[in-house]
Amino acid sequence: MQQAEQDLTLVREVYTAFERADVPRIMALFADDGTVTQSPELPWGGVHVGHEGLGHFLATLTGHLDSHPETERLFADGSGHVVQVGRTRGVVRATGAPFDVPEVHVLTVSGGRVQCFEAYLDTAAMRAALAAPAPVPAGT
């Protein structure tokens, strides 16, 4: 199997583990010293290092959002970089406010594990969703 296909297979497995909220599997797919990076403008943002950092990122993210990433495109360059282009949809846990935000993830794969996960999304749209009031039920 070519390197690009191996990298894509690994990243697909990461997204499957995310969908199942399988934290032990997510940890196994990430390098022990790997990094997760997202805009510090978000409550779960910043640079998170190692499995402890990854755990903090995941706990903070899922504490704020019930989020479901949807991949529109996934491609690899053959030298360890995989790009996911898609959307994240869901609700803000505190209010039930819905969101639908475009996203791009850039993953660096090395030694059969994710070394770096960079998450980019429309930060202004996500911040607006986090600040939005709870939706008013229909008929009230």
DRENROSE-327983 format. One record per residue: residue in one letter; x, y, z of N, C-alpha, C in turn. Coordinates in nm, 4 decimals, always signed. Layout:
BEGIN
+---+----------+----------+----------+----------+----------+----------+----------+----------+----------+
! r !     n.px !     n.py !     n.pz !    ca.px !    ca.py !    ca.pz !     c.px !     c.py !     c.pz !
+---+----------+----------+----------+----------+----------+----------+----------+----------+----------+
! a !        X !        Y !        Z !        X !        Y !        Z !        X !        Y !        Z !
...
+---+----------+----------+----------+----------+----------+----------+----------+----------+----------+
//
This chain:
BEGIN
+---+----------+----------+----------+----------+----------+----------+----------+----------+----------+
! r !     n.px !     n.py !     n.pz !    ca.px !    ca.py !    ca.pz !     c.px !     c.py !     c.pz !
+---+----------+----------+----------+----------+----------+----------+----------+----------+----------+
! m !  +0.0849 !  -0.1185 !  +0.0000 !  +0.0000 !  +0.0000 !  +0.0000 !  +0.0890 !  +0.1243 !  +0.0000 !
! q !  +0.0557 !  +0.2204 !  -0.0814 !  +0.1323 !  +0.3446 !  -0.0885 !  +0.1123 !  +0.4271 !  +0.0387 !
! q !  +0.2096 !  +0.5151 !  +0.0654 !  +0.2064 !  +0.5967 !  +0.1870 !  +0.0781 !  +0.6795 !  +0.1972 !
! a !  +0.0352 !  +0.7392 !  +0.0879 !  -0.0858 !  +0.8217 !  +0.0921 !  -0.2058 !  +0.7384 !  +0.1352 !
! e !  -0.2182 !  +0.6172 !  +0.0832 !  -0.3310 !  +0.5306 !  +0.1203 !  -0.3219 !  +0.4878 !  +0.2665 !
! q !  -0.2012 !  +0.4604 !  +0.3148 !  -0.1839 !  +0.4245 !  +0.4563 !  -0.2262 !  +0.5408 !  +0.5460 !
! d !  -0.1845 !  +0.6612 !  +0.5074 !  -0.2199 !  +0.7797 !  +0.5865 !  -0.3705 !  +0.8027 !  +0.5868 !
! l !  -0.4347 !  +0.7871 !  +0.4714 !  -0.5798 !  +0.8040 !  +0.4625 !  -0.6528 !  +0.6997 !  +0.5471 !
! t !  -0.6051 !  +0.5767 !  +0.5435 !  -0.6662 !  +0.4704 !  +0.6242 !  -0.6586 !  +0.5051 !  +0.7720 !
! l !  -0.5431 !  +0.5520 !  +0.8175 !  -0.5259 !  +0.5910 !  +0.9575 !  -0.6204 !  +0.7048 !  +0.9945 !
! v !  -0.6270 !  +0.8068 !  +0.9110 !  -0.7103 !  +0.9228 !  +0.9423 !  -0.8582 !  +0.8852 !  +0.9402 !
! r !  -0.8992 !  +0.7991 !  +0.8493 !  -1.0385 !  +0.7519 !  +0.8513 !  -1.0684 !  +0.6810 !  +0.9829 !
! e !  -0.9714 !  +0.6063 !  +1.0326 !  -0.9885 !  +0.5380 !  +1.1603 !  -1.0015 !  +0.6388 !  +1.2751 !
! v !  -0.9259 !  +0.7479 !  +1.2681 !  -0.9366 !  +0.8543 !  +1.3685 !  -1.0787 !  +0.9109 !  +1.3703 !
! y !  -1.1331 !  +0.9417 !  +1.2525 !  -1.2679 !  +0.9989 !  +1.2465 !  -1.3736 !  +0.8989 !  +1.2924 !
! t !  -1.3543 !  +0.7715 !  +1.2640 !  -1.4460 !  +0.6689 !  +1.3136 !  -1.4420 !  +0.6643 !  +1.4665 !
! a !  -1.3218 !  +0.6735 !  +1.5239 !  -1.3086 !  +0.6757 !  +1.6702 !  -1.3735 !  +0.8010 !  +1.7288 !
! f !  -1.3588 !  +0.9166 !  +1.6599 !  -1.4261 !  +1.0390 !  +1.7046 !  -1.5773 !  +1.0181 !  +1.7060 !
! e !  -1.6323 !  +0.9596 !  +1.5997 !  -1.7770 !  +0.9380 !  +1.5899 !  -1.8280 !  +0.8510 !  +1.7043 !
! r !  -1.7502 !  +0.7513 !  +1.7434 !  -1.7910 !  +0.6593 !  +1.8507 !  -1.7550 !  +0.7131 !  +1.9889 !
! a !  -1.6857 !  +0.8274 !  +1.9944 !  -1.6350 !  +0.8819 !  +2.1214 !  -1.5479 !  +0.7781 !  +2.1917 !
! d !  -1.4681 !  +0.7073 !  +2.1141 !  -1.3806 !  +0.6005 !  +2.1636 !  -1.2453 !  +0.6607 !  +2.2017 !
! v !  -1.2402 !  +0.7207 !  +2.3198 !  -1.1193 !  +0.7916 !  +2.3632 !  -0.9974 !  +0.6995 !  +2.3700 !
! p !  -1.0065 !  +0.5776 !  +2.4222 !  -0.8873 !  +0.4915 !  +2.4210 !  -0.8324 !  +0.4680 !  +2.2793 !
! r !  -0.9224 !  +0.4511 !  +2.1821 !  -0.8760 !  +0.4300 !  +2.0443 !  -0.8156 !  +0.5580 !  +1.9882 !
! i !  -0.8764 !  +0.6724 !  +2.0164 !  -0.8205 !  +0.8003 !  +1.9719 !  -0.6790 !  +0.8153 !  +2.0269 !
! m !  -0.6617 !  +0.7877 !  +2.1554 !  -0.5287 !  +0.7988 !  +2.2167 !  -0.4290 !  +0.7050 !  +2.1482 !
! a !  -0.4716 !  +0.5840 !  +2.1164 !  -0.3820 !  +0.4873 !  +2.0525 !  -0.3401 !  +0.5326 !  +1.9125 !
! l !  -0.4240 !  +0.6108 !  +1.8457 !  -0.3941 !  +0.6563 !  +1.7103 !  -0.3079 !  +0.7823 !  +1.7078 !
! f !  -0.2947 !  +0.8488 !  +1.8224 !  -0.2149 !  +0.9718 !  +1.8318 !  -0.0800 !  +0.9422 !  +1.8970 !
! a !  +0.0238 !  +1.0053 !  +1.8465 !  +0.1573 !  +0.9901 !  +1.9036 !  +0.1573 !  +1.0396 !  +2.0479 !
! d !  +0.2394 !  +0.9759 !  +2.1300 !  +0.2478 !  +1.0129 !  +2.2717 !  +0.2837 !  +1.1596 !  +2.2916 !
! d !  +0.3638 !  +1.2149 !  +2.2009 !  +0.4072 !  +1.3543 !  +2.2114 !  +0.3419 !  +1.4423 !  +2.1049 !
! g !  +0.2305 !  +1.3955 !  +2.0483 !  +0.1624 !  +1.4696 !  +1.9423 !  +0.1020 !  +1.5993 !  +1.9921 !
! t !  +0.0630 !  +1.6819 !  +1.8970 !  +0.0026 !  +1.8105 !  +1.9313 !  -0.1329 !  +1.8268 !  +1.8623 !
! v !  -0.2205 !  +1.8985 !  +1.9301 !  -0.3488 !  +1.9405 !  +1.8761 !  -0.3504 !  +2.0919 !  +1.8853 !
! t !  -0.3838 !  +2.1570 !  +1.7745 !  -0.3840 !  +2.3028 !  +1.7712 !  -0.5157 !  +2.3535 !  +1.7152 !
! q !  -0.5746 !  +2.4507 !  +1.7843 !  -0.6929 !  +2.5202 !  +1.7351 !  -0.6878 !  +2.6624 !  +1.7880 !
! s !  -0.7608 !  +2.7513 !  +1.7247 !  -0.7589 !  +2.8924 !  +1.7624 !  -0.7796 !  +2.9102 !  +1.9127 !
! p !  -0.6944 !  +2.9897 !  +1.9769 !  -0.7123 !  +3.0171 !  +2.1198 !  -0.8359 !  +3.1029 !  +2.1475 !
! e !  -0.9050 !  +3.1473 !  +2.0424 !  -1.0286 !  +3.2246 !  +2.0590 !  -1.1462 !  +3.1366 !  +2.1014 !
! l !  -1.1252 !  +3.0053 !  +2.0997 !  -1.2304 !  +2.9118 !  +2.1392 !  -1.1975 !  +2.8525 !  +2.2759 !
! p !  -1.2973 !  +2.8178 !  +2.3557 !  -1.2702 !  +2.7668 !  +2.4912 !  -1.1808 !  +2.6429 !  +2.4929 !
! w !  -1.1834 !  +2.5607 !  +2.3907 !  -1.1018 !  +2.4392 !  +2.3824 !  -0.9771 !  +2.4614 !  +2.2982 !
! g !  -0.9537 !  +2.5852 !  +2.2572 !  -0.8430 !  +2.6159 !  +2.1671 !  -0.7079 !  +2.6221 !  +2.2355 !
! g !  -0.6078 !  +2.6507 !  +2.1556 !  -0.4698 !  +2.6578 !  +2.2021 !  -0.3901 !  +2.5424 !  +2.1456 !
! v !  -0.2729 !  +2.5219 !  +2.2018 !  -0.1867 !  +2.4106 !  +2.1625 !  -0.1874 !  +2.3105 !  +2.2771 !
! h !  -0.2248 !  +2.1876 !  +2.2450 !  -0.2355 !  +2.0806 !  +2.3441 !  -0.1321 !  +1.9742 !  +2.3079 !
! v !  -0.0475 !  +1.9386 !  +2.4039 !  +0.0648 !  +1.8491 !  +2.3765 !  +0.0481 !  +1.7176 !  +2.4514 !
! g !  +0.0772 !  +1.6089 !  +2.3804 !  +0.0757 !  +1.4762 !  +2.4407 !  -0.0643 !  +1.4253 !  +2.4657 !
! h !  -0.0709 !  +1.3055 !  +2.5207 !  -0.2014 !  +1.2456 !  +2.5477 !  -0.2787 !  +1.3237 !  +2.6540 !
! e !  -0.2087 !  +1.3819 !  +2.7502 !  -0.2768 !  +1.4638 !  +2.8507 !  -0.3420 !  +1.5853 !  +2.7840 !
! g !  -0.2681 !  +1.6501 !  +2.6943 !  -0.3229 !  +1.7648 !  +2.6220 !  -0.4387 !  +1.7257 !  +2.5323 !
! l !  -0.4260 !  +1.6116 !  +2.4641 !  -0.5332 !  +1.5620 !  +2.3786 !  -0.6579 !  +1.5340 !  +2.4620 !
! g !  -0.6412 !  +1.4726 !  +2.5774 !  -0.7536 !  +1.4461 !  +2.6666 !  -0.8221 !  +1.5733 !  +2.7118 !
! h !  -0.7416 !  +1.6747 !  +2.7459 !  -0.7976 !  +1.8040 !  +2.7876 !  -0.8755 !  +1.8675 !  +2.6725 !
! f !  -0.8184 !  +1.8653 !  +2.5532 !  -0.8843 !  +1.9203 !  +2.4351 !  -1.0191 !  +1.8519 !  +2.4134 !
! l !  -1.0196 !  +1.7188 !  +2.4124 !  -1.1422 !  +1.6440 !  +2.3867 !  -1.2476 !  +1.6699 !  +2.4945 !
! a !  -1.2062 !  +1.6701 !  +2.6208 !  -1.3009 !  +1.6927 !  +2.7304 !  -1.3602 !  +1.8325 !  +2.7245 !
! t !  -1.2783 !  +1.9313 !  +2.6950 !  -1.3267 !  +2.0690 !  +2.6884 !  -1.4182 !  +2.0877 !  +2.5678 !
! l !  -1.3784 !  +2.0335 !  +2.4538 !  -1.4602 !  +2.0427 !  +2.3326 !  -1.5967 !  +1.9783 !  +2.3548 !
! t !  -1.5973 !  +1.8549 !  +2.4025 !  -1.7245 !  +1.7843 !  +2.4197 !  -1.8057 !  +1.8393 !  +2.5374 !
! g !  -1.7413 !  +1.9087 !  +2.6287 !  -1.8149 !  +1.9753 !  +2.7355 !  -1.8936 !  +2.0940 !  +2.6845 !
! h !  -1.8466 !  +2.1548 !  +2.5768 !  -1.9136 !  +2.2715 !  +2.5190 !  -2.0075 !  +2.2364 !  +2.4041 !
! l !  -1.9724 !  +2.1338 !  +2.3271 !  -2.0466 !  +2.1042 !  +2.2045 !  -2.0884 !  +1.9584 !  +2.1945 !
! d !  -2.2027 !  +1.9378 !  +2.1348 !  -2.2394 !  +1.8069 !  +2.0818 !  -2.2192 !  +1.8236 !  +1.9320 !
! s !  -2.1030 !  +1.7828 !  +1.8847 !  -2.0560 !  +1.8163 !  +1.7509 !  -2.0387 !  +1.6917 !  +1.6658 !
! h !  -2.0725 !  +1.7043 !  +1.5378 !  -2.0616 !  +1.5926 !  +1.4446 !  -1.9931 !  +1.6395 !  +1.3170 !
! p !  -1.8615 !  +1.6159 !  +1.3058 !  -1.7912 !  +1.6540 !  +1.1832 !  -1.8395 !  +1.5708 !  +1.0647 !
! e !  -1.8511 !  +1.6360 !  +0.9505 !  -1.8898 !  +1.5695 !  +0.8267 !  -1.7827 !  +1.5990 !  +0.7222 !
! t !  -1.7203 !  +1.4947 !  +0.6748 !  -1.6133 !  +1.5101 !  +0.5773 !  -1.6706 !  +1.5237 !  +0.4375 !
! e !  -1.6313 !  +1.6303 !  +0.3685 !  -1.6689 !  +1.6493 !  +0.2289 !  -1.5563 !  +1.6032 !  +0.1368 !
! r !  -1.4324 !  +1.6248 !  +0.1796 !  -1.3154 !  +1.5815 !  +0.1027 !  -1.2071 !  +1.5395 !  +0.1995 !
! l !  -1.1337 !  +1.4361 !  +0.1621 !  -1.0208 !  +1.3873 !  +0.2413 !  -0.9130 !  +1.3476 !  +0.1417 !
! f !  -0.7951 !  +1.4084 !  +0.1558 !  -0.6879 !  +1.3750 !  +0.0625 !  -0.5529 !  +1.3826 !  +0.1308 !
! a !  -0.4574 !  +1.3077 !  +0.0750 !  -0.3226 !  +1.2989 !  +0.1316 !  -0.2211 !  +1.3389 !  +0.0256 !
! d !  -0.1099 !  +1.3934 !  +0.0713 !  -0.0056 !  +1.4342 !  -0.0228 !  +0.1026 !  +1.3284 !  -0.0427 !
! g !  +0.0956 !  +1.2178 !  +0.0305 !  +0.1934 !  +1.1114 !  +0.0154 !  +0.3186 !  +1.1291 !  +0.0984 !
! s !  +0.3293 !  +1.2426 !  +0.1687 !  +0.4470 !  +1.2652 !  +0.2529 !  +0.4073 !  +1.2942 !  +0.3975 !
! g !  +0.2934 !  +1.2359 !  +0.4380 !  +0.2558 !  +1.2452 !  +0.5782 !  +0.1506 !  +1.3482 !  +0.6125 !
! h !  +0.0976 !  +1.4200 !  +0.5142 !  -0.0050 !  +1.5207 !  +0.5426 !  -0.1384 !  +1.4768 !  +0.4849 !
! v !  -0.2415 !  +1.4855 !  +0.5688 !  -0.3776 !  +1.4539 !  +0.5265 !  -0.4640 !  +1.5754 !  +0.5587 !
! v !  -0.5481 !  +1.6139 !  +0.4628 !  -0.6359 !  +1.7291 !  +0.4803 !  -0.7801 !  +1.6818 !  +0.4728 !
! q !  -0.8582 !  +1.7252 !  +0.5713 !  -1.0014 !  +1.6996 !  +0.5739 !  -1.0708 !  +1.8330 !  +0.5548 !
! v !  -1.1628 !  +1.8383 !  +0.4600 !  -1.2438 !  +1.9568 !  +0.4366 !  -1.3878 !  +1.9160 !  +0.4621 !
! g !  -1.4563 !  +1.9906 !  +0.5457 !  -1.5942 !  +1.9534 !  +0.5760 !  -1.6655 !  +2.0581 !  +0.6576 !
! r !  -1.7571 !  +2.0099 !  +0.7403 !  -1.8369 !  +2.0947 !  +0.8268 !  -1.8477 !  +2.0272 !  +0.9617 !
! t !  -1.8724 !  +2.1057 !  +1.0626 !  -1.9100 !  +2.0501 !  +1.1911 !  -2.0471 !  +2.1060 !  +1.2249 !
! r !  -2.1364 !  +2.0149 !  +1.2584 !  -2.2743 !  +2.0523 !  +1.2900 !  -2.3093 !  +1.9970 !  +1.4268 !
! g !  -2.4007 !  +2.0659 !  +1.4932 !  -2.4443 !  +2.0174 !  +1.6227 !  -2.5115 !  +2.1261 !  +1.7023 !
! v !  -2.5008 !  +2.1120 !  +1.8351 !  -2.5606 !  +2.2100 !  +1.9249 !  -2.4625 !  +2.2441 !  +2.0366 !
! v !  -2.4787 !  +2.3648 !  +2.0880 !  -2.4039 !  +2.4086 !  +2.2057 !  -2.4717 !  +2.3439 !  +2.3258 !
! r !  -2.3962 !  +2.2720 !  +2.4060 !  -2.4555 !  +2.1976 !  +2.5180 !  -2.5268 !  +2.2884 !  +2.6188 !
! a !  -2.4706 !  +2.4051 !  +2.6478 !  -2.5271 !  +2.4917 !  +2.7517 !  -2.6623 !  +2.5496 !  +2.7132 !
! t !  -2.6860 !  +2.5693 !  +2.5833 !  -2.8080 !  +2.6394 !  +2.5423 !  -2.8934 !  +2.5628 !  +2.4421 !
! g !  -2.8357 !  +2.4660 !  +2.3751 !  -2.9074 !  +2.3981 !  +2.2675 !  -2.9037 !  +2.4745 !  +2.1367 !
! a !  -2.8300 !  +2.5863 !  +2.1333 !  -2.8191 !  +2.6643 !  +2.0096 !  -2.7497 !  +2.5803 !  +1.9018 !
! p !  -2.8076 !  +2.5753 !  +1.7827 !  -2.7481 !  +2.4947 !  +1.6756 !  -2.6303 !  +2.5672 !  +1.6094 !
! f !  -2.5435 !  +2.4898 !  +1.5470 !  -2.4361 !  +2.5481 !  +1.4654 !  -2.4099 !  +2.4581 !  +1.3459 !
! d !  -2.3590 !  +2.5191 !  +1.2416 !  -2.3187 !  +2.4520 !  +1.1188 !  -2.2032 !  +2.5350 !  +1.0647 !
! v !  -2.0813 !  +2.4880 !  +1.0871 !  -1.9625 !  +2.5685 !  +1.0637 !  -1.8663 !  +2.4938 !  +0.9703 !
! p !  -1.8151 !  +2.5623 !  +0.8667 !  -1.7144 !  +2.4978 !  +0.7821 !  -1.5846 !  +2.4767 !  +0.8596 !
! e !  -1.5141 !  +2.3677 !  +0.8248 !  -1.3894 !  +2.3359 !  +0.8936 !  -1.2902 !  +2.2745 !  +0.7959 !
! v !  -1.1642 !  +2.2850 !  +0.8336 !  -1.0544 !  +2.2164 !  +0.7652 !  -0.9632 !  +2.1624 !  +0.8744 !
! h !  -0.9278 !  +2.0354 !  +0.8630 !  -0.8310 !  +1.9747 !  +0.9546 !  -0.7085 !  +1.9348 !  +0.8740 !
! v !  -0.5915 !  +1.9628 !  +0.9278 !  -0.4658 !  +1.9204 !  +0.8674 !  -0.3981 !  +1.8282 !  +0.9678 !
! l !  -0.3776 !  +1.7046 !  +0.9265 !  -0.3156 !  +1.6051 !  +1.0133 !  -0.1807 !  +1.5662 !  +0.9563 !
! t !  -0.0816 !  +1.5558 !  +1.0427 !  +0.0505 !  +1.5075 !  +1.0041 !  +0.0675 !  +1.3697 !  +1.0646 !
! v !  +0.0971 !  +1.2731 !  +0.9788 !  +0.1107 !  +1.1340 !  +1.0203 !  +0.2575 !  +1.0957 !  +1.0140 !
! s !  +0.3038 !  +1.0282 !  +1.1192 !  +0.4429 !  +0.9817 !  +1.1245 !  +0.4461 !  +0.8526 !  +1.2053 !
! g !  +0.5137 !  +0.7534 !  +1.1528 !  +0.5263 !  +0.6274 !  +1.2253 !  +0.3940 !  +0.5580 !  +1.2508 !
! g !  +0.2968 !  +0.5796 !  +1.1628 !  +0.1682 !  +0.5133 !  +1.1778 !  +0.0759 !  +0.5740 !  +1.2812 !
! r !  +0.1076 !  +0.6951 !  +1.3274 !  +0.0231 !  +0.7637 !  +1.4253 !  +0.0128 !  +0.9116 !  +1.3890 !
! v !  -0.0903 !  +0.9773 !  +1.4400 !  -0.1061 !  +1.1204 !  +1.4164 !  -0.0086 !  +1.1949 !  +1.5066 !
! q !  +0.0775 !  +1.2735 !  +1.4447 !  +0.1758 !  +1.3529 !  +1.5175 !  +0.1231 !  +1.4934 !  +1.5449 !
! c !  +0.0446 !  +1.5440 !  +1.4511 !  -0.0055 !  +1.6808 !  +1.4636 !  -0.1464 !  +1.6875 !  +1.4053 !
! f !  -0.2373 !  +1.7490 !  +1.4801 !  -0.3755 !  +1.7696 !  +1.4364 !  -0.4028 !  +1.9187 !  +1.4478 !
! e !  -0.4221 !  +1.9836 !  +1.3342 !  -0.4514 !  +2.1268 !  +1.3319 !  -0.5952 !  +2.1436 !  +1.2855 !
! a !  -0.6778 !  +2.2084 !  +1.3674 !  -0.8191 !  +2.2287 !  +1.3359 !  -0.8435 !  +2.3755 !  +1.3061 !
! y !  -0.8985 !  +2.4006 !  +1.1893 !  -0.9326 !  +2.5362 !  +1.1474 !  -1.0816 !  +2.5391 !  +1.1166 !
! l !  -1.1504 !  +2.6370 !  +1.1707 !  -1.2917 !  +2.6545 !  +1.1391 !  -1.3253 !  +2.8015 !  +1.1404 !
! d !  -1.4466 !  +2.8322 !  +1.1012 !  -1.4935 !  +2.9702 !  +1.1029 !  -1.5128 !  +3.0093 !  +1.2494 !
! t !  -1.4067 !  +3.0613 !  +1.3085 !  -1.4053 !  +3.0910 !  +1.4516 !  -1.5138 !  +3.1919 !  +1.4898 !
! a !  -1.5346 !  +3.2937 !  +1.4065 !  -1.6384 !  +3.3933 !  +1.4380 !  -1.7765 !  +3.3274 !  +1.4426 !
! a !  -1.8047 !  +3.2382 !  +1.3504 !  -1.9341 !  +3.1696 !  +1.3496 !  -1.9487 !  +3.0798 !  +1.4723 !
! m !  -1.8415 !  +3.0132 !  +1.5107 !  -1.8491 !  +2.9263 !  +1.6284 !  -1.8658 !  +3.0095 !  +1.7549 !
! r !  -1.7951 !  +3.1208 !  +1.7648 !  -1.8110 !  +3.2080 !  +1.8823 !  -1.9533 !  +3.2632 !  +1.8896 !
! a !  -2.0111 !  +3.2953 !  +1.7740 !  -2.1493 !  +3.3447 !  +1.7716 !  -2.2450 !  +3.2355 !  +1.8210 !
! a !  -2.2220 !  +3.1116 !  +1.7796 !  -2.3067 !  +3.0011 !  +1.8262 !  -2.2930 !  +2.9825 !  +1.9770 !
! l !  -2.1705 !  +2.9931 !  +2.0280 !  -2.1476 !  +2.9778 !  +2.1718 !  -2.2180 !  +3.0875 !  +2.2522 !
! a !  -2.2311 !  +3.2064 !  +2.1924 !  -2.2938 !  +3.3198 !  +2.2610 !  -2.4435 !  +3.3290 !  +2.2358 !
! a !  -2.4954 !  +3.2489 !  +2.1442 !  -2.6377 !  +3.2584 !  +2.1072 !  -2.7266 !  +3.2108 !  +2.2221 !
! p !  -2.8431 !  +3.2730 !  +2.2345 !  -2.9387 !  +3.2269 !  +2.3371 !  -2.9986 !  +3.0926 !  +2.2959 !
! a !  -3.0597 !  +3.0287 !  +2.3921 !  -3.1293 !  +2.9032 !  +2.3632 !  -3.2407 !  +2.9291 !  +2.2637 !
! p !  -3.2616 !  +2.8374 !  +2.1694 !  -3.3702 !  +2.8572 !  +2.0723 !  -3.5060 !  +2.8554 !  +2.1422 !
! v !  -3.5983 !  +2.9337 !  +2.0890 !  -3.7343 !  +2.9395 !  +2.1428 !  -3.8135 !  +2.8259 !  +2.0780 !
! p !  -3.8759 !  +2.7412 !  +2.1609 !  -3.9544 !  +2.6308 !  +2.1042 !  -4.0684 !  +2.6815 !  +2.0154 !
! a !  -4.0962 !  +2.6100 !  +1.9084 !  -4.2041 !  +2.6476 !  +1.8181 !  -4.3370 !  +2.6504 !  +1.8951 !
! g !  -4.4219 !  +2.7469 !  +1.8619 !  -4.5533 !  +2.7551 !  +1.9238 !  -4.5563 !  +2.8294 !  +2.0557 !
! t !  -4.4448 !  +2.8950 !  +2.0934 !  -4.4463 !  +2.9707 !  +2.2194 !  -4.4430 !  +3.1185 !  +2.1939 !
+---+----------+----------+----------+----------+----------+----------+----------+----------+----------+
//
